[in-house]
Amino acid sequence: ELITTACELGVAHPPGYPLFTLLARLAMCLLPSLSPAHSVNLMSSVLGAAACGALCISVCRLAGPGPGAVLAGGLFAVSRLSWQWSMVAEVFTLNNLFVGLLFFLTVSFHCAENTTQRRKIAHWGALCCGLGLCNQHTLVLYVLVIIPWVLHRLYFHRELSLCGLVSLGVCFLAGFLPYIYLPISSYLNTARWSWGDQTTLSGLLTHLLRAEYGTFSLAKTESSVNLTTMLKAQLDHCLADLSLPVLVLAGIGLLLSSLDRTCRSVPWVLTAMLVVYSLFFAWRANLDISRPLLLGVVERFWLQSDAAVCVLAGLGLSRTHTELERRLGRGGVWKTTGWVLTMALLAHLVHTNHRECDQSRNSVVERFGRELLASVPTDSIILTRGDLPGNSLRYIYYCQGVRPDVRLVDQEMMTYTWYVAKLAQHHPGVHFPGRWWDPVHPEGKDTFSLEQFLSHNTQRDVFACIGLPDGDPSWKRSFSRWPLGVCDYLVPVQRQFHPQEWALQTRNIYNWSEPHNSFHPASWEHVANEEMWQARMKTAFFLFDLAERMQGEGKARLFELSYTV
């Protein structure tokens, strides 16, 4: 979705991610020889590497260069989550970079030697906080810890003034300037794919506050997960992906740094960030993590806390080396031991994670989208439902220009009041009988039902991918649903169904050879592969159900055909 948004210069899902969108578009312009996905994924890798470098330099600044600094940056680089999400077009690597920059600026502010340095670093930090919040709102939990600490330090050094506060506030607000992109893009309305209407203040605030998803929540749902369950899942992740020795080193880093009066405030600030973030996120992460795919959605947000753990672990190794050298001498021995331990931990993580994180031959989602687009007739309308078909089809359609004859209409987006007003003009040949689709109250003044939409578009073949929502059964009065692989062909009830012809047409509809259960359950590749395997049986079960409702000799022929398919 984010790549498509950058291709079209539209607005991404709430809260909009303007900074990432503009950087992704810049990457496409700088790397025109690569595909849009390749260029943006490469940008994410660069941002991820920069984030690891920032963590390494943070430890160098506080405890000096050595194995501890390399451990902090290297550990984050080759940990499973960081590795995985540094190779895809998502906002998490950019957020990791801002987290790393905040850590570095925090350490630099603490180590500043005079008023001029502290003021300069404080202003850069304020700007960094604002820019970071243009990308990922979860950073606010770190910002809320840093701001009081910085103000306290300025007050302690008698450098806090009204003029200084105003200038810091201006720098902070300047970081939000990329958000100007949202109303500009929405006003121009040239993007064939965009989310929301930000031309009004209420529309802009709705988007920024994620009201359509649920403010301060991952999803707009009534379900919730027990706080201790979520915290235990995060701890299990740390033990599995970072290892027990790393957590022990992080604890040692906090303990030994607390004994050093010159720098003990910084580790405690990092620990406060870690605790506040983990508790708040565990409270508001309202997704069922017993489902692998939703666990995959949740665990991406643990990257922000992993960065703090890695820095504390790096400090722990550095402080341990310093303390052992001070008490026992033989500095070279302890430093060599530190390097050996660092290399062993990093080598272990590389060996453990490389196979799962190596995506160099992974084209599953792209092939899924291409197969779906290739399976529908010319000038069709595809009603997409869900992230997998919606985002994969839109990328191939808008960014790569595949099948310009078809029209993509998002079922969920069609229920928002802004969809028809903003995007109908980009769907020539598609007729919307109202301002929005209301599955619950389709008889409203400006609303329409799915049956009305289908009745107004009988001149085109209409396909639903994947499925239709249960909330609006009105289409069943006038239309039937025939299985076409992953999708469903919505046809008027008057049209006669020929089982033999349809079975022959759909038997080898896709060229798909991925083995069943060959991907991690938390991945979208797993979902795409499952849909393709389910598509193989879809027509057979449809014919079987049809046979059970029939009488006479046709019943036996349908059962036989179902078995054959």
LUMZAKE-180158 format. One record per residue (C-alpha): residue number from 1; x, y, z. Coordinates in pm, whole numbers. Example, Ala and Ser with C-alpha at 12.3 -4.5 7.8 and 13.67 -1.06 7.14 Angstrom:
2
+-----+--------+--------+--------+
!   k !     px !     py !     pz !
+-----+--------+--------+--------+
!   1 !   1230 !   -450 !    780 !
!   2 !   1367 !   -106 !    714 !
+-----+--------+--------+--------+
This chain:
565
+-----+--------+--------+--------+
!   k !     px !     py !     pz !
+-----+--------+--------+--------+
!   1 !      0 !      0 !      0 !
!   2 !    277 !    245 !     89 !
!   3 !    457 !    184 !   -240 !
!   4 !    135 !    242 !   -435 !
!   5 !     72 !    560 !   -237 !
!   6 !    419 !    685 !   -325 !
!   7 !    372 !    590 !   -693 !
!   8 !     50 !    791 !   -707 !
!   9 !    155 !   1064 !   -460 !
!  10 !   -161 !    993 !   -265 !
!  11 !   -230 !    963 !    108 !
!  12 !   -159 !    638 !    294 !
!  13 !   -385 !    486 !    558 !
!  14 !   -416 !    680 !    888 !
!  15 !   -221 !    870 !   1008 !
!  16 !    -96 !    927 !    653 !
!  17 !    282 !    871 !    682 !
!  18 !    376 !   1176 !    471 !
!  19 !    750 !   1156 !    544 !
!  20 !    779 !    794 !    438 !
!  21 !    566 !    859 !    128 !
!  22 !    790 !   1146 !     15 !
!  23 !   1111 !    951 !     87 !
!  24 !    975 !    649 !   -102 !
!  25 !    890 !    869 !   -400 !
!  26 !   1242 !   1014 !   -387 !
!  27 !   1388 !    661 !   -388 !
!  28 !   1186 !    578 !   -700 !
!  29 !   1316 !    891 !   -875 !
!  30 !   1678 !    823 !   -775 !
!  31 !   1662 !    457 !   -881 !
!  32 !   1453 !    459 !  -1201 !
!  33 !   1615 !    141 !  -1332 !
!  34 !   1466 !    -60 !  -1043 !
!  35 !   1102 !   -150 !   -993 !
!  36 !    913 !     71 !   -744 !
!  37 !    907 !   -212 !   -489 !
!  38 !   1279 !   -282 !   -529 !
!  39 !   1377 !     83 !   -489 !
!  40 !   1161 !    142 !   -180 !
!  41 !   1270 !   -185 !    -19 !
!  42 !   1632 !    -85 !    -81 !
!  43 !   1560 !    250 !     83 !
!  44 !   1421 !     66 !    386 !
!  45 !   1741 !   -139 !    407 !
!  46 !   1951 !    179 !    405 !
!  47 !   1733 !    332 !    677 !
!  48 !   1763 !     12 !    883 !
!  49 !   2142 !     14 !    850 !
!  50 !   2152 !    381 !    955 !
!  51 !   1939 !    297 !   1260 !
!  52 !   2187 !     29 !   1366 !
!  53 !   2472 !    275 !   1317 !
!  54 !   2296 !    528 !   1540 !
!  55 !   2264 !    269 !   1819 !
!  56 !   2633 !    182 !   1784 !
!  57 !   2742 !    547 !   1800 !
!  58 !   2517 !    606 !   2102 !
!  59 !   2708 !    345 !   2303 !
!  60 !   3041 !    479 !   2169 !
!  61 !   2951 !    828 !   2289 !
!  62 !   2853 !    710 !   2636 !
!  63 !   3096 !    426 !   2709 !
!  64 !   3364 !    455 !   2442 !
!  65 !   3431 !    245 !   2132 !
!  66 !   3471 !   -129 !   2166 !
!  67 !   3280 !   -457 !   2155 !
!  68 !   2984 !   -310 !   2348 !
!  69 !   2914 !    -53 !   2076 !
!  70 !   2940 !   -316 !   1802 !
!  71 !   2712 !   -546 !   2000 !
!  72 !   2442 !   -277 !   2031 !
!  73 !   2431 !   -199 !   1658 !
!  74 !   2509 !   -547 !   1531 !
!  75 !   2259 !   -717 !   1760 !
!  76 !   1977 !   -495 !   1638 !
!  77 !   2088 !   -544 !   1276 !
!  78 !   2072 !   -923 !   1274 !
!  79 !   1781 !   -974 !   1515 !
!  80 !   1488 !  -1138 !   1340 !
!  81 !   1237 !   -853 !   1352 !
!  82 !   1480 !   -582 !   1253 !
!  83 !   1618 !   -793 !    969 !
!  84 !   1271 !   -882 !    839 !
!  85 !   1129 !   -531 !    846 !
!  86 !   1440 !   -369 !    701 !
!  87 !   1374 !   -537 !    368 !
!  88 !   1016 !   -429 !    301 !
!  89 !    839 !   -102 !    234 !
!  90 !    711 !    -28 !    583 !
!  91 !    741 !    265 !    822 !
!  92 !    913 !     67 !   1098 !
!  93 !   1271 !    105 !    970 !
!  94 !   1230 !    482 !    947 !
!  95 !   1093 !    476 !   1302 !
!  96 !   1395 !    270 !   1408 !
!  97 !   1619 !    540 !   1262 !
!  98 !   1442 !    813 !   1459 !
!  99 !   1467 !    602 !   1775 !
! 100 !   1841 !    563 !   1714 !
! 101 !   1879 !    936 !   1651 !
! 102 !   1689 !   1018 !   1973 !
! 103 !   1918 !    785 !   2169 !
! 104 !   2226 !    945 !   2015 !
! 105 !   2100 !   1299 !   2079 !
! 106 !   2007 !   1203 !   2436 !
! 107 !   2358 !   1075 !   2503 !
! 108 !   2516 !   1374 !   2327 !
! 109 !   2301 !   1616 !   2527 !
! 110 !   2409 !   1447 !   2850 !
! 111 !   2777 !   1460 !   2751 !
! 112 !   2767 !   1820 !   2622 !
! 113 !   3039 !   2033 !   2779 !
! 114 !   2886 !   2379 !   2758 !
! 115 !   2566 !   2577 !   2715 !
! 116 !   2607 !   2625 !   2340 !
! 117 !   2637 !   2251 !   2277 !
! 118 !   2338 !   2169 !   2496 !
! 119 !   2116 !   2426 !   2322 !
! 120 !   2220 !   2310 !   1978 !
! 121 !   2159 !   1943 !   2059 !
! 122 !   1827 !   2023 !   2230 !
! 123 !   1702 !   2203 !   1917 !
! 124 !   1809 !   1918 !   1690 !
! 125 !   1635 !   1678 !   1926 !
! 126 !   1313 !   1880 !   1917 !
! 127 !   1317 !   1876 !   1536 !
! 128 !   1390 !   1503 !   1536 !
! 129 !   1094 !   1439 !   1770 !
! 130 !    858 !   1628 !   1539 !
! 131 !    983 !   1452 !   1226 !
! 132 !    963 !   1115 !   1398 !
! 133 !    599 !   1175 !   1487 !
! 134 !    534 !   1243 !   1117 !
! 135 !    621 !    881 !   1061 !
! 136 !    511 !    668 !   1357 !
! 137 !    293 !    791 !   1642 !
! 138 !    425 !    529 !   1885 !
! 139 !    740 !    742 !   1911 !
! 140 !    539 !    982 !   2127 !
! 141 !    588 !    747 !   2424 !
! 142 !    964 !    800 !   2401 !
! 143 !    921 !   1173 !   2341 !
! 144 !    708 !   1204 !   2658 !
! 145 !    999 !   1063 !   2859 !
! 146 !   1273 !   1266 !   2689 !
! 147 !   1112 !   1610 !   2712 !
! 148 !   1085 !   1628 !   3096 !
! 149 !   1440 !   1494 !   3128 !
! 150 !   1581 !   1754 !   2887 !
! 151 !   1392 !   2037 !   3058 !
! 152 !   1516 !   1917 !   3396 !
! 153 !   1875 !   1913 !   3271 !
! 154 !   1839 !   2264 !   3129 !
! 155 !   1689 !   2383 !   3458 !
! 156 !   1971 !   2215 !   3653 !
! 157 !   2229 !   2406 !   3446 !
! 158 !   2025 !   2730 !   3481 !
! 159 !   1973 !   2744 !   3104 !
! 160 !   1593 !   2717 !   3097 !
! 161 !   1416 !   3031 !   2980 !
! 162 !   1089 !   3132 !   2813 !
! 163 !   1273 !   3228 !   2495 !
! 164 !   1449 !   2892 !   2493 !
! 165 !   1120 !   2705 !   2540 !
! 166 !    962 !   2894 !   2251 !
! 167 !   1253 !   2819 !   2018 !
! 168 !   1242 !   2451 !   2116 !
! 169 !    868 !   2449 !   2050 !
! 170 !    919 !   2605 !   1709 !
! 171 !   1175 !   2338 !   1618 !
! 172 !    938 !   2067 !   1740 !
! 173 !    649 !   2205 !   1534 !
! 174 !    877 !   2247 !   1230 !
! 175 !    916 !   1870 !   1234 !
! 176 !    544 !   1839 !   1156 !
! 177 !    574 !   2034 !    828 !
! 178 !    558 !   1714 !    614 !
! 179 !    194 !   1683 !    724 !
! 180 !    119 !   1975 !    490 !
! 181 !    153 !   1717 !    215 !
! 182 !   -175 !   1548 !    320 !
! 183 !   -420 !   1833 !    245 !
! 184 !   -222 !   1930 !    -67 !
! 185 !   -245 !   1578 !   -210 !
! 186 !   -610 !   1549 !   -114 !
! 187 !   -693 !   1888 !   -266 !
! 188 !   -520 !   1814 !   -597 !
! 189 !   -689 !   1470 !   -604 !
! 190 !   -470 !   1344 !   -889 !
! 191 !   -378 !   1018 !   -716 !
! 192 !   -580 !    722 !   -843 !
! 193 !   -532 !    561 !   -502 !
! 194 !   -553 !    763 !   -182 !
! 195 !   -714 !    735 !    162 !
! 196 !   -950 !    989 !    313 !
! 197 !  -1040 !   1352 !    254 !
! 198 !   -797 !   1588 !    426 !
! 199 !   -924 !   1907 !    260 !
! 200 !  -1124 !   1992 !    572 !
! 201 !   -998 !   2033 !    928 !
! 202 !  -1227 !   1756 !   1056 !
! 203 !  -1111 !   1523 !    779 !
! 204 !   -747 !   1600 !    854 !
! 205 !   -792 !   1540 !   1227 !
! 206 !   -985 !   1219 !   1160 !
! 207 !   -687 !   1094 !    961 !
! 208 !   -417 !   1213 !   1200 !
! 209 !   -592 !   1067 !   1504 !
! 210 !   -667 !    738 !   1326 !
! 211 !  -1035 !    767 !   1412 !
! 212 !  -1128 !    520 !   1135 !
! 213 !   -896 !    260 !   1293 !
! 214 !   -948 !    355 !   1656 !
! 215 !   -733 !    623 !   1821 !
! 216 !   -454 !    473 !   2037 !
! 217 !   -549 !    123 !   1919 !
! 218 !   -422 !   -111 !   1650 !
! 219 !   -769 !   -187 !   1518 !
! 220 !  -1126 !    -69 !   1557 !
! 221 !  -1253 !   -370 !   1744 !
! 222 !  -1410 !   -443 !   2079 !
! 223 !  -1175 !   -734 !   2148 !
! 224 !   -883 !   -691 !   2385 !
! 225 !   -588 !   -892 !   2511 !
! 226 !   -491 !   -930 !   2872 !
! 227 !   -204 !   -697 !   2969 !
! 228 !      4 !   -974 !   3122 !
! 229 !    -52 !  -1196 !   2818 !
! 230 !     85 !   -928 !   2587 !
! 231 !    382 !   -853 !   2816 !
! 232 !    461 !  -1224 !   2839 !
! 233 !    451 !  -1248 !   2460 !
! 234 !    696 !   -958 !   2437 !
! 235 !    928 !  -1121 !   2692 !
! 236 !    910 !  -1452 !   2503 !
! 237 !   1006 !  -1261 !   2188 !
! 238 !   1308 !  -1105 !   2362 !
! 239 !   1424 !  -1443 !   2490 !
! 240 !   1377 !  -1611 !   2152 !
! 241 !   1502 !  -1336 !   1919 !
! 242 !   1758 !  -1150 !   2131 !
! 243 !   1862 !  -1436 !   2366 !
! 244 !   1897 !  -1462 !   2744 !
! 245 !   2263 !  -1343 !   2754 !
! 246 !   2158 !  -1017 !   2588 !
! 247 !   1886 !   -955 !   2848 !
! 248 !   2135 !  -1031 !   3125 !
! 249 !   2381 !   -783 !   2973 !
! 250 !   2105 !   -522 !   2952 !
! 251 !   2035 !   -567 !   3325 !
! 252 !   2407 !   -545 !   3403 !
! 253 !   2430 !   -230 !   3192 !
! 254 !   2155 !    -63 !   3393 !
! 255 !   2304 !   -177 !   3726 !
! 256 !   2668 !    -81 !   3659 !
! 257 !   2576 !    249 !   3492 !
! 258 !   2371 !    339 !   3798 !
! 259 !   2689 !    323 !   4004 !
! 260 !   2855 !    585 !   3784 !
! 261 !   2725 !    928 !   3882 !
! 262 !   2852 !   1090 !   3563 !
! 263 !   2624 !    899 !   3327 !
! 264 !   2369 !    706 !   3526 !
! 265 !   2074 !    922 !   3421 !
! 266 !   2092 !    813 !   3055 !
! 267 !   2044 !    436 !   3115 !
! 268 !   1754 !    516 !   3345 !
! 269 !   1597 !    738 !   3078 !
! 270 !   1630 !    451 !   2828 !
! 271 !   1480 !    211 !   3081 !
! 272 !   1191 !    449 !   3148 !
! 273 !   1124 !    468 !   2772 !
! 274 !   1130 !     89 !   2751 !
! 275 !    893 !     37 !   3045 !
! 276 !    647 !    313 !   2950 !
! 277 !    632 !    199 !   2590 !
! 278 !    595 !   -172 !   2672 !
! 279 !    319 !   -114 !   2928 !
! 280 !    121 !    129 !   2712 !
! 281 !    150 !    -82 !   2399 !
! 282 !     52 !   -401 !   2583 !
! 283 !   -254 !   -215 !   2715 !
! 284 !   -366 !    -79 !   2377 !
! 285 !   -264 !   -362 !   2138 !
! 286 !   -615 !   -501 !   2091 !
! 287 !   -541 !   -781 !   1847 !
! 288 !   -575 !  -1154 !   1912 !
! 289 !   -212 !  -1269 !   1917 !
! 290 !   -317 !  -1633 !   1934 !
! 291 !   -361 !  -1599 !   1557 !
! 292 !    -17 !  -1610 !   1391 !
! 293 !    -93 !  -1341 !   1131 !
! 294 !   -212 !  -1094 !   1396 !
! 295 !     88 !  -1178 !   1614 !
! 296 !    300 !  -1081 !   1315 !
! 297 !    119 !   -746 !   1304 !
! 298 !    177 !   -685 !   1675 !
! 299 !    540 !   -793 !   1702 !
! 300 !    658 !   -527 !   1452 !
! 301 !    591 !   -268 !   1721 !
! 302 !    831 !   -441 !   1958 !
! 303 !   1118 !   -314 !   1742 !
! 304 !   1100 !     20 !   1924 !
! 305 !   1162 !   -145 !   2261 !
! 306 !   1421 !   -386 !   2116 !
! 307 !   1638 !    -86 !   2026 !
! 308 !   1651 !     21 !   2391 !
! 309 !   1736 !   -334 !   2502 !
! 310 !   2023 !   -351 !   2249 !
! 311 !   2172 !    -22 !   2370 !
! 312 !   2148 !   -130 !   2733 !
! 313 !   2310 !   -463 !   2643 !
! 314 !   2593 !   -279 !   2466 !
! 315 !   2640 !    -61 !   2775 !
! 316 !   2637 !   -374 !   2989 !
! 317 !   2922 !   -530 !   2794 !
! 318 !   3125 !   -207 !   2795 !
! 319 !   3072 !   -147 !   3167 !
! 320 !   3154 !   -509 !   3251 !
! 321 !   3482 !   -484 !   3063 !
! 322 !   3566 !   -154 !   3235 !
! 323 !   3477 !   -287 !   3580 !
! 324 !   3675 !   -610 !   3536 !
! 325 !   3978 !   -418 !   3412 !
! 326 !   3956 !   -178 !   3708 !
! 327 !   3930 !   -455 !   3964 !
! 328 !   4146 !   -731 !   3815 !
! 329 !   4367 !   -562 !   3557 !
! 330 !   4457 !   -749 !   3237 !
! 331 !   4252 !   -511 !   3018 !
! 332 !   4356 !   -682 !   2696 !
! 333 !   4218 !  -1017 !   2811 !
! 334 !   3879 !   -875 !   2902 !
! 335 !   3856 !   -674 !   2582 !
! 336 !   3938 !   -984 !   2375 !
! 337 !   3678 !  -1178 !   2570 !
! 338 !   3426 !   -903 !   2493 !
! 339 !   3502 !   -923 !   2121 !
! 340 !   3473 !  -1302 !   2124 !
! 341 !   3138 !  -1285 !   2305 !
! 342 !   3010 !  -1019 !   2063 !
! 343 !   3114 !  -1214 !   1754 !
! 344 !   2968 !  -1536 !   1897 !
! 345 !   2631 !  -1375 !   1971 !
! 346 !   2610 !  -1206 !   1630 !
! 347 !   2721 !  -1521 !   1447 !
! 348 !   2459 !  -1723 !   1634 !
! 349 !   2183 !  -1478 !   1537 !
! 350 !   2295 !  -1466 !   1173 !
! 351 !   2295 !  -1846 !   1157 !
! 352 !   1955 !  -1864 !   1326 !
! 353 !   1779 !  -1592 !   1125 !
! 354 !   1936 !  -1600 !    781 !
! 355 !   1719 !  -1874 !    635 !
! 356 !   1394 !  -1714 !    753 !
! 357 !   1498 !  -1360 !    662 !
! 358 !   1645 !  -1438 !    319 !
! 359 !   1375 !  -1311 !     80 !
! 360 !   1592 !  -1289 !   -232 !
! 361 !   1378 !  -1545 !   -417 !
! 362 !   1041 !  -1450 !   -272 !
! 363 !    790 !  -1325 !   -529 !
! 364 !    481 !  -1497 !   -388 !
! 365 !    263 !  -1192 !   -324 !
! 366 !    346 !  -1035 !   -662 !
! 367 !    268 !  -1359 !   -844 !
! 368 !    -54 !  -1389 !   -644 !
! 369 !   -165 !  -1045 !   -765 !
! 370 !    -61 !  -1112 !  -1125 !
! 371 !   -248 !  -1442 !  -1133 !
! 372 !   -564 !  -1275 !  -1004 !
! 373 !   -546 !   -994 !  -1260 !
! 374 !   -477 !  -1236 !  -1544 !
! 375 !   -777 !  -1455 !  -1453 !
! 376 !  -1052 !  -1196 !  -1514 !
! 377 !  -1196 !  -1100 !  -1854 !
! 378 !  -1134 !   -768 !  -2028 !
! 379 !  -1296 !   -453 !  -1878 !
! 380 !  -1393 !   -630 !  -1556 !
! 381 !  -1461 !   -464 !  -1220 !
! 382 !  -1277 !   -626 !   -928 !
! 383 !  -1423 !   -565 !   -582 !
! 384 !  -1122 !   -616 !   -356 !
! 385 !  -1159 !   -712 !      9 !
! 386 !   -876 !   -727 !    260 !
! 387 !   -511 !   -626 !    260 !
! 388 !   -373 !   -911 !     50 !
! 389 !   -578 !   -878 !   -271 !
! 390 !   -626 !   -503 !   -230 !
! 391 !   -262 !   -405 !   -187 !
! 392 !   -110 !   -662 !   -424 !
! 393 !   -353 !   -581 !   -705 !
! 394 !   -322 !   -206 !   -658 !
! 395 !     58 !   -215 !   -672 !
! 396 !     64 !   -420 !   -992 !
! 397 !   -220 !   -217 !  -1145 !
! 398 !   -109 !    137 !  -1055 !
! 399 !    270 !    108 !  -1023 !
! 400 !    340 !   -144 !  -1298 !
! 401 !     52 !    -63 !  -1532 !
! 402 !    -71 !   -423 !  -1564 !
! 403 !   -428 !   -469 !  -1696 !
! 404 !   -530 !   -101 !  -1734 !
! 405 !   -862 !   -220 !  -1879 !
! 406 !   -995 !   -344 !  -1541 !
! 407 !  -1120 !   -131 !  -1253 !
! 408 !  -1028 !   -190 !   -887 !
! 409 !  -1292 !    -91 !   -631 !
! 410 !  -1221 !   -149 !   -262 !
! 411 !  -1519 !   -292 !    -72 !
! 412 !  -1417 !   -154 !    268 !
! 413 !  -1324 !    189 !    130 !
! 414 !  -1660 !    210 !    -50 !
! 415 !  -1830 !    222 !    293 !
! 416 !  -1655 !    552 !    379 !
! 417 !  -1829 !    876 !    288 !
! 418 !  -1522 !   1014 !    111 !
! 419 !  -1455 !    724 !   -126 !
! 420 !  -1699 !    800 !   -406 !
! 421 !  -1649 !   1177 !   -378 !
! 422 !  -1271 !   1152 !   -406 !
! 423 !  -1202 !    843 !   -616 !
! 424 !  -1505 !    788 !   -842 !
! 425 !  -1349 !   1013 !  -1106 !
! 426 !  -1052 !    775 !  -1122 !
! 427 !  -1281 !    479 !  -1202 !
! 428 !  -1418 !    562 !  -1548 !
! 429 !  -1693 !    327 !  -1654 !
! 430 !  -1787 !    237 !  -1295 !
! 431 !  -2125 !    371 !  -1184 !
! 432 !  -2186 !    444 !   -814 !
! 433 !  -2560 !    475 !   -737 !
! 434 !  -2500 !    688 !   -426 !
! 435 !  -2235 !    860 !   -216 !
! 436 !  -2133 !    552 !    -19 !
! 437 !  -2216 !    188 !     34 !
! 438 !  -2399 !    133 !    362 !
! 439 !  -2446 !   -243 !    423 !
! 440 !  -2666 !   -175 !    729 !
! 441 !  -2891 !    110 !    603 !
! 442 !  -2876 !    100 !    223 !
! 443 !  -3212 !    275 !    192 !
! 444 !  -3069 !    607 !    311 !
! 445 !  -3075 !    922 !    100 !
! 446 !  -2714 !    906 !    -19 !
! 447 !  -2640 !    539 !     38 !
! 448 !  -2669 !    232 !   -179 !
! 449 !  -2668 !   -145 !   -142 !
! 450 !  -2444 !   -397 !   -312 !
! 451 !  -2740 !   -509 !   -523 !
! 452 !  -2787 !   -153 !   -649 !
! 453 !  -2416 !   -123 !   -730 !
! 454 !  -2420 !   -447 !   -928 !
! 455 !  -2742 !   -350 !  -1108 !
! 456 !  -2582 !    -21 !  -1220 !
! 457 !  -2275 !   -201 !  -1359 !
! 458 !  -2423 !   -489 !  -1558 !
! 459 !  -2229 !   -373 !  -1865 !
! 460 !  -1911 !   -509 !  -1705 !
! 461 !  -1820 !   -842 !  -1548 !
! 462 !  -1790 !   -799 !  -1171 !
! 463 !  -1568 !  -1015 !   -948 !
! 464 !  -1531 !  -1013 !   -568 !
! 465 !  -1179 !  -1088 !   -440 !
! 466 !  -1170 !  -1225 !   -168 !
! 467 !  -1538 !  -1283 !    -88 !
! 468 !  -1817 !  -1049 !     21 !
! 469 !  -1908 !   -921 !    369 !
! 470 !  -2201 !  -1081 !    550 !
! 471 !  -2360 !   -748 !    638 !
! 472 !  -2529 !   -685 !    301 !
! 473 !  -2706 !   -992 !    156 !
! 474 !  -2913 !   -778 !    -84 !
! 475 !  -2718 !   -903 !   -387 !
! 476 !  -2863 !  -1251 !   -341 !
! 477 !  -3204 !  -1129 !   -465 !
! 478 !  -3079 !  -1056 !   -817 !
! 479 !  -2735 !  -1211 !   -850 !
! 480 !  -2558 !  -1544 !   -815 !
! 481 !  -2199 !  -1615 !   -714 !
! 482 !  -1989 !  -1847 !   -927 !
! 483 !  -1640 !  -1949 !   -807 !
! 484 !  -1349 !  -1824 !  -1018 !
! 485 !  -1038 !  -1932 !   -832 !
! 486 !   -972 !  -1699 !   -539 !
! 487 !  -1246 !  -1463 !   -662 !
! 488 !  -1624 !  -1494 !   -711 !
! 489 !  -1801 !  -1404 !  -1035 !
! 490 !  -2121 !  -1209 !   -960 !
! 491 !  -2376 !  -1276 !  -1236 !
! 492 !  -2749 !  -1201 !  -1276 !
! 493 !  -2966 !  -1491 !  -1159 !
! 494 !  -3121 !  -1519 !  -1504 !
! 495 !  -2792 !  -1636 !  -1653 !
! 496 !  -2777 !  -2012 !  -1688 !
! 497 !  -2492 !  -2199 !  -1523 !
! 498 !  -2324 !  -2473 !  -1726 !
! 499 !  -2130 !  -2689 !  -1479 !
! 500 !  -1921 !  -2880 !  -1734 !
! 501 !  -1806 !  -2565 !  -1913 !
! 502 !  -1736 !  -2378 !  -1589 !
! 503 !  -1536 !  -2667 !  -1443 !
! 504 !  -1328 !  -2683 !  -1759 !
! 505 !  -1272 !  -2305 !  -1756 !
! 506 !  -1162 !  -2286 !  -1391 !
! 507 !   -968 !  -2612 !  -1361 !
! 508 !   -624 !  -2471 !  -1447 !
! 509 !   -696 !  -2104 !  -1393 !
! 510 !   -370 !  -2035 !  -1206 !
! 511 !    -11 !  -2135 !  -1270 !
! 512 !     76 !  -2199 !   -905 !
! 513 !    334 !  -2449 !   -784 !
! 514 !    417 !  -2344 !   -426 !
! 515 !    398 !  -2640 !   -184 !
! 516 !    128 !  -2631 !     80 !
! 517 !    231 !  -2499 !    424 !
! 518 !    565 !  -2379 !    287 !
! 519 !    562 !  -2037 !    457 !
! 520 !    561 !  -1906 !    812 !
! 521 !    202 !  -1883 !    947 !
! 522 !    254 !  -1517 !   1042 !
! 523 !    343 !  -1414 !    685 !
! 524 !    129 !  -1279 !    404 !
! 525 !    300 !  -1535 !    179 !
! 526 !    131 !  -1803 !    387 !
! 527 !   -208 !  -1634 !    339 !
! 528 !   -154 !  -1600 !    -38 !
! 529 !    -48 !  -1963 !    -71 !
! 530 !   -345 !  -2083 !    135 !
! 531 !   -585 !  -1885 !    -85 !
! 532 !   -435 !  -2040 !   -397 !
! 533 !   -470 !  -2390 !   -253 !
! 534 !   -828 !  -2322 !   -141 !
! 535 !   -903 !  -2197 !   -493 !
! 536 !   -821 !  -2542 !   -631 !
! 537 !  -1106 !  -2695 !   -429 !
! 538 !  -1352 !  -2407 !   -457 !
! 539 !  -1526 !  -2513 !   -778 !
! 540 !  -1546 !  -2875 !   -661 !
! 541 !  -1723 !  -2782 !   -337 !
! 542 !  -1950 !  -2542 !   -525 !
! 543 !  -2059 !  -2822 !   -759 !
! 544 !  -2102 !  -3058 !   -463 !
! 545 !  -2331 !  -2810 !   -282 !
! 546 !  -2523 !  -2753 !   -604 !
! 547 !  -2571 !  -3128 !   -646 !
! 548 !  -2709 !  -3166 !   -294 !
! 549 !  -2982 !  -2913 !   -373 !
! 550 !  -3084 !  -3089 !   -698 !
! 551 !  -3303 !  -3388 !   -777 !
! 552 !  -3299 !  -3635 !  -1065 !
! 553 !  -3022 !  -3762 !  -1288 !
! 554 !  -2844 !  -3422 !  -1297 !
! 555 !  -2762 !  -3474 !   -930 !
! 556 !  -2544 !  -3778 !  -1001 !
! 557 !  -2363 !  -3601 !  -1287 !
! 558 !  -2282 !  -3304 !  -1065 !
! 559 !  -2147 !  -3530 !   -789 !
! 560 !  -1930 !  -3708 !  -1046 !
! 561 !  -1807 !  -3377 !  -1189 !
! 562 !  -1731 !  -3246 !   -840 !
! 563 !  -1526 !  -3557 !   -767 !
! 564 !  -1341 !  -3525 !  -1097 !
! 565 !  -1254 !  -3159 !  -1037 !
+-----+--------+--------+--------+
